[in-house]
Amino acid sequence: MAPYIWQIIIGIIALAGGLGLGLLIRRKIDKQLVQNAQSRAESILKEAEQESRNTRKEAELEAKDIRLKAKTETDREVAEKQKELQAVEKRLQVKEDNLEKRIN
């Protein structure tokens, strides 16, 4: 019976060693998974920040473009109105001159 006891003891020791080794391996795997998840989270965060900066820059450029177009259109309208006003002033001046000629 003694050989069976040694076999049982060796089996128990092997089982305990296997469980201990399994736990160590599992902890190592878990640690690696956590590190990978943290690394991926940091990468996603950096990508999101960069995308946010790019979107902001695009919006700023679009706003500048809209302001420039509005200013250009306003300047064009002002120039057109000034031309119209000058034409009206010229017609009035001609009428005044004609009236003065008639009076004299």
FIVO-278506 format. One record per atom (N, C-alpha, C, O): residue number from 1; residue in one letter; atom name; x, y, z. Coordinates in Angstrom, 3 decimals. Example, Ala and Ser with C-alpha at 12.3 -4.5 7.8 and 13.67 -1.06 7.14 Angstrom:
BEGIN
SITE   nr  rest  atom         u         v         w
SITE    1     a     N    13.190    -5.690     7.800
SITE    1     a    CA    12.300    -4.500     7.800
SITE    1     a     C    13.200    -3.300     7.800
SITE    1     a     O    14.236    -3.319     8.465
SITE    2     s     N    12.850    -2.250     7.080
SITE    2     s    CA    13.670    -1.060     7.140
SITE    2     s     C    12.900     0.030     7.870
SITE    2     s     O    13.409     1.138     8.039
***
This chain:
BEGIN
SITE   nr  rest  atom         u         v         w
SITE    1     m     N     0.793    -1.188     0.000
SITE    1     m    CA     0.000     0.000     0.000
SITE    1     m     C     0.841     1.259     0.000
SITE    1     m     O     0.384     2.321    -0.424
SITE    2     a     N     1.987     1.148     0.444
SITE    2     a    CA     2.870     2.304     0.515
SITE    2     a     C     3.108     2.913    -0.858
SITE    2     a     O     3.152     4.137    -0.981
SITE    3     p     N     3.267     2.082    -1.909
SITE    3     p    CA     3.494     2.709    -3.217
SITE    3     p     C     2.283     3.541    -3.660
SITE    3     p     O     2.433     4.565    -4.326
SITE    4     y     N     1.088     3.089    -3.282
SITE    4     y    CA    -0.097     3.866    -3.689
SITE    4     y     C    -0.152     5.214    -2.979
SITE    4     y     O    -0.586     6.209    -3.559
SITE    5     i     N     0.279     5.244    -1.745
SITE    5     i    CA     0.272     6.494    -0.983
SITE    5     i     C     1.234     7.485    -1.622
SITE    5     i     O     0.935     8.672    -1.752
SITE    6     w     N     2.406     6.967    -2.022
SITE    6     w    CA     3.386     7.851    -2.679
SITE    6     w     C     2.829     8.363    -4.012
SITE    6     w     O     3.023     9.523    -4.376
SITE    7     q     N     2.161     7.508    -4.702
SITE    7     q    CA     1.566     7.922    -5.977
SITE    7     q     C     0.479     8.983    -5.749
SITE    7     q     O     0.354     9.932    -6.523
SITE    8     i     N    -0.301     8.808    -4.677
SITE    8     i    CA    -1.348     9.786    -4.361
SITE    8     i     C    -0.712    11.108    -3.942
SITE    8     i     O    -1.144    12.180    -4.366
SITE    9     i     N     0.321    11.016    -3.101
SITE    9     i    CA     1.012    12.235    -2.652
SITE    9     i     C     1.633    12.951    -3.853
SITE    9     i     O     1.504    14.168    -3.989
SITE   10     i     N     2.300    12.203    -4.713
SITE   10     i    CA     2.918    12.784    -5.909
SITE   10     i     C     1.826    13.392    -6.806
SITE   10     i     O     2.009    14.466    -7.380
SITE   11     g     N     0.695    12.692    -6.916
SITE   11     g    CA    -0.433    13.208    -7.712
SITE   11     g     C    -0.965    14.511    -7.146
SITE   11     g     O    -1.248    15.453    -7.886
SITE   12     i     N    -1.099    14.557    -5.816
SITE   12     i    CA    -1.591    15.776    -5.169
SITE   12     i     C    -0.593    16.920    -5.365
SITE   12     i     O    -0.975    18.051    -5.663
SITE   13     i     N     0.695    16.601    -5.190
SITE   13     i    CA     1.728    17.632    -5.392
SITE   13     i     C     1.711    18.109    -6.851
SITE   13     i     O     1.799    19.311    -7.103
SITE   14     a     N     1.602    17.202    -7.795
SITE   14     a    CA     1.556    17.557    -9.218
SITE   14     a     C     0.316    18.395    -9.513
SITE   14     a     O     0.374    19.372   -10.259
SITE   15     l     N    -0.794    18.001    -8.922
SITE   15     l    CA    -2.028    18.759    -9.109
SITE   15     l     C    -1.880    20.171    -8.549
SITE   15     l     O    -2.265    21.138    -9.206
SITE   16     a     N    -1.331    20.299    -7.351
SITE   16     a    CA    -1.122    21.598    -6.733
SITE   16     a     C    -0.155    22.435    -7.568
SITE   16     a     O    -0.378    23.625    -7.794
SITE   17     g     N     0.924    21.792    -8.021
SITE   17     g    CA     1.889    22.502    -8.876
SITE   17     g     C     1.245    22.945   -10.176
SITE   17     g     O     1.476    24.062   -10.637
SITE   18     g     N     0.440    22.080   -10.770
SITE   18     g    CA    -0.260    22.430   -12.017
SITE   18     g     C    -1.225    23.588   -11.813
SITE   18     g     O    -1.306    24.502   -12.634
SITE   19     l     N    -1.963    23.534   -10.694
SITE   19     l    CA    -2.885    24.634   -10.390
SITE   19     l     C    -2.122    25.942   -10.169
SITE   19     l     O    -2.510    26.998   -10.669
SITE   20     g     N    -1.032    25.846    -9.413
SITE   20     g    CA    -0.220    27.048    -9.161
SITE   20     g     C     0.336    27.608   -10.458
SITE   20     g     O     0.280    28.815   -10.692
SITE   21     l     N     0.877    26.732   -11.307
SITE   21     l    CA     1.420    27.157   -12.596
SITE   21     l     C     0.307    27.735   -13.478
SITE   21     l     O     0.501    28.736   -14.168
SITE   22     g     N    -0.837    27.098   -13.443
SITE   22     g    CA    -1.983    27.594   -14.219
SITE   22     g     C    -2.410    28.984   -13.767
SITE   22     g     O    -2.715    29.848   -14.589
SITE   23     l     N    -2.428    29.192   -12.440
SITE   23     l    CA    -2.789    30.511   -11.916
SITE   23     l     C    -1.767    31.573   -12.326
SITE   23     l     O    -2.140    32.689   -12.685
SITE   24     l     N    -0.484    31.227   -12.273
SITE   24     l    CA     0.555    32.174   -12.688
SITE   24     l     C     0.404    32.535   -14.175
SITE   24     l     O     0.496    33.701   -14.560
SITE   25     i     N     0.174    31.522   -14.982
SITE   25     i    CA     0.000    31.761   -16.419
SITE   25     i     C    -1.235    32.620   -16.660
SITE   25     i     O    -1.209    33.539   -17.477
SITE   26     r     N    -2.321    32.315   -15.942
SITE   26     r    CA    -3.559    33.078   -16.098
SITE   26     r     C    -3.356    34.533   -15.700
SITE   26     r     O    -3.847    35.433   -16.380
SITE   27     r     N    -2.639    34.775   -14.605
SITE   27     r    CA    -2.357    36.143   -14.171
SITE   27     r     C    -1.541    36.886   -15.235
SITE   27     r     O    -1.803    38.051   -15.535
SITE   28     k     N    -0.559    36.197   -15.791
SITE   28     k    CA     0.278    36.815   -16.833
SITE   28     k     C    -0.578    37.169   -18.052
SITE   28     k     O    -0.438    38.251   -18.622
SITE   29     i     N    -1.454    36.262   -18.441
SITE   29     i    CA    -2.335    36.509   -19.586
SITE   29     i     C    -3.276    37.672   -19.284
SITE   29     i     O    -3.479    38.547   -20.126
SITE   30     d     N    -3.850    37.679   -18.079
SITE   30     d    CA    -4.748    38.764   -17.691
SITE   30     d     C    -4.021    40.115   -17.697
SITE   30     d     O    -4.561    41.113   -18.173
SITE   31     k     N    -2.814    40.137   -17.173
SITE   31     k    CA    -2.024    41.365   -17.144
SITE   31     k     C    -1.755    41.851   -18.564
SITE   31     k     O    -1.861    43.043   -18.851
SITE   32     q     N    -1.410    40.928   -19.440
SITE   32     q    CA    -1.153    41.284   -20.842
SITE   32     q     C    -2.430    41.813   -21.509
SITE   32     q     O    -2.377    42.773   -22.278
SITE   33     l     N    -3.569    41.190   -21.217
SITE   33     l    CA    -4.838    41.657   -21.781
SITE   33     l     C    -5.174    43.071   -21.309
SITE   33     l     O    -5.637    43.901   -22.092
SITE   34     v     N    -4.939    43.335   -20.034
SITE   34     v    CA    -5.198    44.667   -19.483
SITE   34     v     C    -4.274    45.693   -20.145
SITE   34     v     O    -4.716    46.781   -20.515
SITE   35     q     N    -3.002    45.349   -20.293
SITE   35     q    CA    -2.063    46.264   -20.940
SITE   35     q     C    -2.471    46.535   -22.389
SITE   35     q     O    -2.409    47.671   -22.859
SITE   36     n     N    -2.884    45.487   -23.083
SITE   36     n    CA    -3.325    45.665   -24.467
SITE   36     n     C    -4.565    46.560   -24.532
SITE   36     n     O    -4.668    47.422   -25.404
SITE   37     a     N    -5.495    46.353   -23.613
SITE   37     a    CA    -6.714    47.166   -23.583
SITE   37     a     C    -6.379    48.624   -23.278
SITE   37     a     O    -6.941    49.530   -23.894
SITE   38     q     N    -5.474    48.857   -22.337
SITE   38     q    CA    -5.077    50.221   -22.015
SITE   38     q     C    -4.383    50.881   -23.206
SITE   38     q     O    -4.637    52.043   -23.522
SITE   39     s     N    -3.517    50.134   -23.850
SITE   39     s    CA    -2.817    50.661   -25.018
SITE   39     s     C    -3.806    51.018   -26.121
SITE   39     s     O    -3.684    52.071   -26.748
SITE   40     r     N    -4.773    50.158   -26.358
SITE   40     r    CA    -5.787    50.410   -27.389
SITE   40     r     C    -6.646    51.622   -27.013
SITE   40     r     O    -6.987    52.440   -27.867
SITE   41     a     N    -6.987    51.724   -25.738
SITE   41     a    CA    -7.792    52.863   -25.275
SITE   41     a     C    -7.024    54.169   -25.483
SITE   41     a     O    -7.604    55.158   -25.929
SITE   42     e     N    -5.747    54.185   -25.171
SITE   42     e    CA    -4.923    55.376   -25.378
SITE   42     e     C    -4.851    55.715   -26.864
SITE   42     e     O    -4.934    56.883   -27.243
SITE   43     s     N    -4.697    54.704   -27.692
SITE   43     s    CA    -4.635    54.915   -29.137
SITE   43     s     C    -5.946    55.497   -29.656
SITE   43     s     O    -5.938    56.429   -30.461
SITE   44     i     N    -7.064    54.955   -29.202
SITE   44     i    CA    -8.378    55.462   -29.617
SITE   44     i     C    -8.548    56.909   -29.168
SITE   44     i     O    -9.054    57.741   -29.921
SITE   45     l     N    -8.125    57.209   -27.943
SITE   45     l    CA    -8.233    58.565   -27.417
SITE   45     l     C    -7.393    59.536   -28.253
SITE   45     l     O    -7.856    60.625   -28.590
SITE   46     k     N    -6.166    59.144   -28.584
SITE   46     k    CA    -5.311    60.013   -29.407
SITE   46     k     C    -5.926    60.237   -30.784
SITE   46     k     O    -5.909    61.355   -31.300
SITE   47     e     N    -6.464    59.187   -31.375
SITE   47     e    CA    -7.114    59.320   -32.687
SITE   47     e     C    -8.312    60.263   -32.598
SITE   47     e     O    -8.515    61.095   -33.481
SITE   48     a     N    -9.099    60.136   -31.544
SITE   48     a    CA   -10.277    60.991   -31.371
SITE   48     a     C    -9.863    62.451   -31.187
SITE   48     a     O   -10.496    63.354   -31.735
SITE   49     e     N    -8.806    62.676   -30.420
SITE   49     e    CA    -8.321    64.040   -30.216
SITE   49     e     C    -7.838    64.639   -31.530
SITE   49     e     O    -8.126    65.798   -31.830
SITE   50     q     N    -7.098    63.848   -32.322
SITE   50     q    CA    -6.604    64.335   -33.610
SITE   50     q     C    -7.770    64.631   -34.553
SITE   50     q     O    -7.778    65.649   -35.246
SITE   51     e     N    -8.738    63.745   -34.571
SITE   51     e    CA    -9.916    63.955   -35.421
SITE   51     e     C   -10.669    65.208   -34.982
SITE   51     e     O   -11.168    65.962   -35.817
SITE   52     s     N   -10.749    65.424   -33.682
SITE   52     s    CA   -11.413    66.614   -33.156
SITE   52     s     C   -10.685    67.875   -33.601
SITE   52     s     O   -11.318    68.845   -34.017
SITE   53     r     N    -9.353    67.866   -33.515
SITE   53     r    CA    -8.567    69.021   -33.969
SITE   53     r     C    -8.779    69.266   -35.462
SITE   53     r     O    -8.949    70.406   -35.892
SITE   54     n     N    -8.767    68.189   -36.247
SITE   54     n    CA    -8.961    68.330   -37.690
SITE   54     n     C   -10.347    68.889   -38.014
SITE   54     n     O   -10.489    69.757   -38.875
SITE   55     t     N   -11.356    68.385   -37.324
SITE   55     t    CA   -12.716    68.871   -37.551
SITE   55     t     C   -12.823    70.343   -37.189
SITE   55     t     O   -13.470    71.117   -37.894
SITE   56     r     N   -12.193    70.725   -36.099
SITE   56     r    CA   -12.224    72.129   -35.678
SITE   56     r     C   -11.541    73.010   -36.713
SITE   56     r     O   -12.058    74.071   -37.064
SITE   57     k     N   -10.381    72.578   -37.203
SITE   57     k    CA    -9.668    73.358   -38.215
SITE   57     k     C   -10.506    73.490   -39.487
SITE   57     k     O   -10.562    74.562   -40.090
SITE   58     e     N   -11.154    72.401   -39.889
SITE   58     e    CA   -12.005    72.451   -41.075
SITE   58     e     C   -13.157    73.429   -40.875
SITE   58     e     O   -13.488    74.197   -41.779
SITE   59     a     N   -13.764    73.403   -39.693
SITE   59     a    CA   -14.868    74.313   -39.402
SITE   59     a     C   -14.390    75.768   -39.411
SITE   59     a     O   -15.084    76.649   -39.918
SITE   60     e     N   -13.208    76.016   -38.851
SITE   60     e    CA   -12.664    77.368   -38.842
SITE   60     e     C   -12.392    77.852   -40.266
SITE   60     e     O   -12.692    78.996   -40.607
SITE   61     l     N   -11.823    76.973   -41.092
SITE   61     l    CA   -11.558    77.348   -42.482
SITE   61     l     C   -12.852    77.618   -43.243
SITE   61     l     O   -12.934    78.558   -44.034
SITE   62     e     N   -13.847    76.798   -42.999
SITE   62     e    CA   -15.136    76.993   -43.654
SITE   62     e     C   -15.764    78.313   -43.216
SITE   62     e     O   -16.340    79.029   -44.036
SITE   63     a     N   -15.657    78.638   -41.931
SITE   63     a    CA   -16.203    79.900   -41.425
SITE   63     a     C   -15.470    81.086   -42.053
SITE   63     a     O   -16.098    82.079   -42.420
SITE   64     k     N   -14.153    80.987   -42.178
SITE   64     k    CA   -13.382    82.064   -42.818
SITE   64     k     C   -13.808    82.223   -44.272
SITE   64     k     O   -13.945    83.343   -44.764
SITE   65     d     N   -14.013    81.126   -44.942
SITE   65     d    CA   -14.435    81.164   -46.341
SITE   65     d     C   -15.803    81.835   -46.469
SITE   65     d     O   -16.017    82.652   -47.365
SITE   66     i     N   -16.717    81.492   -45.580
SITE   66     i    CA   -18.054    82.091   -45.606
SITE   66     i     C   -17.961    83.594   -45.355
SITE   66     i     O   -18.625    84.382   -46.030
SITE   67     r     N   -17.126    83.996   -44.369
SITE   67     r    CA   -16.958    85.428   -44.090
SITE   67     r     C   -16.369    86.156   -45.295
SITE   67     r     O   -16.806    87.254   -45.637
SITE   68     l     N   -15.376    85.542   -45.936
SITE   68     l    CA   -14.740    86.165   -47.104
SITE   68     l     C   -15.743    86.312   -48.248
SITE   68     l     O   -15.790    87.353   -48.905
SITE   69     k     N   -16.540    85.278   -48.484
SITE   69     k    CA   -17.553    85.367   -49.538
SITE   69     k     C   -18.572    86.451   -49.224
SITE   69     k     O   -18.971    87.203   -50.113
SITE   70     a     N   -18.996    86.539   -47.974
SITE   70     a    CA   -19.972    87.555   -47.571
SITE   70     a     C   -19.387    88.953   -47.749
SITE   70     a     O   -20.069    89.859   -48.229
SITE   71     k     N   -18.126    89.127   -47.362
SITE   71     k    CA   -17.477    90.438   -47.517
SITE   71     k     C   -17.344    90.794   -48.987
SITE   71     k     O   -17.606    91.932   -49.376
SITE   72     t     N   -16.946    89.845   -49.797
SITE   72     t    CA   -16.807    90.088   -51.231
SITE   72     t     C   -18.148    90.487   -51.838
SITE   72     t     O   -18.223    91.426   -52.631
SITE   73     e     N   -19.188    89.782   -51.468
SITE   73     e    CA   -20.522    90.090   -51.978
SITE   73     e     C   -20.975    91.473   -51.507
SITE   73     e     O   -21.555    92.233   -52.283
SITE   74     t     N   -20.718    91.797   -50.256
SITE   74     t    CA   -21.086    93.109   -49.722
SITE   74     t     C   -20.319    94.211   -50.449
SITE   74     t     O   -20.895    95.232   -50.826
SITE   75     d     N   -19.015    93.999   -50.643
SITE   75     d    CA   -18.207    94.989   -51.366
SITE   75     d     C   -18.734    95.186   -52.781
SITE   75     d     O   -18.784    96.315   -53.269
SITE   76     r     N   -19.123    94.116   -53.438
SITE   76     r    CA   -19.655    94.204   -54.800
SITE   76     r     C   -20.957    95.003   -54.806
SITE   76     r     O   -21.166    95.863   -55.662
SITE   77     e     N   -21.833    94.707   -53.835
SITE   77     e    CA   -23.105    95.424   -53.748
SITE   77     e     C   -22.890    96.906   -53.469
SITE   77     e     O   -23.574    97.752   -54.045
SITE   78     v     N   -21.944    97.226   -52.588
SITE   78     v    CA   -21.646    98.625   -52.271
SITE   78     v     C   -21.138    99.338   -53.514
SITE   78     v     O   -21.559   100.459   -53.800
SITE   79     a     N   -20.234    98.701   -54.257
SITE   79     a    CA   -19.700    99.309   -55.476
SITE   79     a     C   -20.809    99.538   -56.491
SITE   79     a     O   -20.847   100.577   -57.150
SITE   80     e     N   -21.697    98.584   -56.618
SITE   80     e    CA   -22.830    98.715   -57.550
SITE   80     e     C   -23.737    99.874   -57.148
SITE   80     e     O   -24.158   100.659   -57.997
SITE   81     k     N   -24.035    99.981   -55.862
SITE   81     k    CA   -24.884   101.080   -55.375
SITE   81     k     C   -24.199   102.428   -55.583
SITE   81     k     O   -24.855   103.416   -55.912
SITE   82     q     N   -22.872   102.470   -55.392
SITE   82     q    CA   -22.147   103.723   -55.610
SITE   82     q     C   -22.229   104.138   -57.079
SITE   82     q     O   -22.396   105.319   -57.385
SITE   83     k     N   -22.110   103.165   -57.988
SITE   83     k    CA   -22.234   103.474   -59.408
SITE   83     k     C   -23.625   104.009   -59.721
SITE   83     k     O   -23.770   104.983   -60.460
SITE   84     e     N   -24.650   103.370   -59.157
SITE   84     e    CA   -26.019   103.829   -59.368
SITE   84     e     C   -26.201   105.248   -58.831
SITE   84     e     O   -26.829   106.092   -59.469
SITE   85     l     N   -25.640   105.492   -57.648
SITE   85     l    CA   -25.744   106.820   -57.043
SITE   85     l     C   -25.024   107.866   -57.902
SITE   85     l     O   -25.536   108.969   -58.091
SITE   86     q     N   -23.862   107.531   -58.414
SITE   86     q    CA   -23.129   108.455   -59.278
SITE   86     q     C   -23.920   108.748   -60.549
SITE   86     q     O   -23.931   109.883   -61.025
SITE   87     a     N   -24.577   107.739   -61.098
SITE   87     a    CA   -25.389   107.948   -62.299
SITE   87     a     C   -26.563   108.879   -62.001
SITE   87     a     O   -26.883   109.759   -62.801
SITE   88     v     N   -27.198   108.684   -60.853
SITE   88     v    CA   -28.306   109.551   -60.457
SITE   88     v     C   -27.804   110.982   -60.249
SITE   88     v     O   -28.440   111.937   -60.694
SITE   89     e     N   -26.671   111.124   -59.576
SITE   89     e    CA   -26.099   112.447   -59.347
SITE   89     e     C   -25.767   113.136   -60.680
SITE   89     e     O   -25.989   114.337   -60.832
SITE   90     k     N   -25.244   112.380   -61.627
SITE   90     k    CA   -24.894   112.938   -62.940
SITE   90     k     C   -26.159   113.414   -63.657
SITE   90     k     O   -26.165   114.495   -64.246
SITE   91     r     N   -27.227   112.618   -63.613
SITE   91     r    CA   -28.493   113.014   -64.241
SITE   91     r     C   -29.045   114.277   -63.588
SITE   91     r     O   -29.537   115.177   -64.269
SITE   92     l     N   -28.957   114.334   -62.257
SITE   92     l    CA   -29.421   115.526   -61.556
SITE   92     l     C   -28.607   116.752   -61.950
SITE   92     l     O   -29.153   117.836   -62.151
SITE   93     q     N   -27.300   116.567   -62.056
SITE   93     q    CA   -26.436   117.682   -62.442
SITE   93     q     C   -26.791   118.173   -63.847
SITE   93     q     O   -26.826   119.378   -64.096
SITE   94     v     N   -27.055   117.236   -64.763
SITE   94     v    CA   -27.442   117.606   -66.123
SITE   94     v     C   -28.762   118.377   -66.097
SITE   94     v     O   -28.904   119.384   -66.790
SITE   95     k     N   -29.715   117.916   -65.310
SITE   95     k    CA   -31.007   118.600   -65.203
SITE   95     k     C   -30.827   119.998   -64.626
SITE   95     k     O   -31.435   120.955   -65.106
SITE   96     e     N   -29.990   120.118   -63.594
SITE   96     e    CA   -29.729   121.430   -62.999
SITE   96     e     C   -29.105   122.367   -64.034
SITE   96     e     O   -29.494   123.529   -64.154
SITE   97     d     N   -28.136   121.841   -64.774
SITE   97     d    CA   -27.488   122.663   -65.804
SITE   97     d     C   -28.496   123.115   -66.870
SITE   97     d     O   -28.458   124.265   -67.307
SITE   98     n     N   -29.385   122.225   -67.285
SITE   98     n    CA   -30.392   122.559   -68.281
SITE   98     n     C   -31.358   123.620   -67.756
SITE   98     n     O   -31.749   124.541   -68.473
SITE   99     l     N   -31.738   123.461   -66.458
SITE   99     l    CA   -32.631   124.460   -65.864
SITE   99     l     C   -31.945   125.831   -65.779
SITE   99     l     O   -32.581   126.853   -66.037
SITE  100     e     N   -30.684   125.861   -65.427
SITE  100     e    CA   -29.957   127.117   -65.345
SITE  100     e     C   -29.847   127.764   -66.727
SITE  100     e     O   -29.928   128.986   -66.847
SITE  101     k     N   -29.664   126.959   -67.759
SITE  101     k    CA   -29.563   127.485   -69.122
SITE  101     k     C   -30.908   128.096   -69.514
SITE  101     k     O   -30.940   129.140   -70.165
SITE  102     r     N   -32.015   127.464   -69.130
SITE  102     r    CA   -33.333   127.978   -69.474
SITE  102     r     C   -33.606   129.285   -68.738
SITE  102     r     O   -34.198   130.210   -69.293
SITE  103     i     N   -33.174   129.348   -67.504
SITE  103     i    CA   -33.420   130.541   -66.690
SITE  103     i     C   -32.596   131.704   -67.247
SITE  103     i     O   -33.090   132.831   -67.293
SITE  104     n     N   -31.429   131.473   -67.646
SITE  104     n    CA   -30.529   132.525   -68.135
SITE  104     n     C   -30.836   132.767   -69.556
SITE  104     n     O   -30.205   133.614   -70.188
***
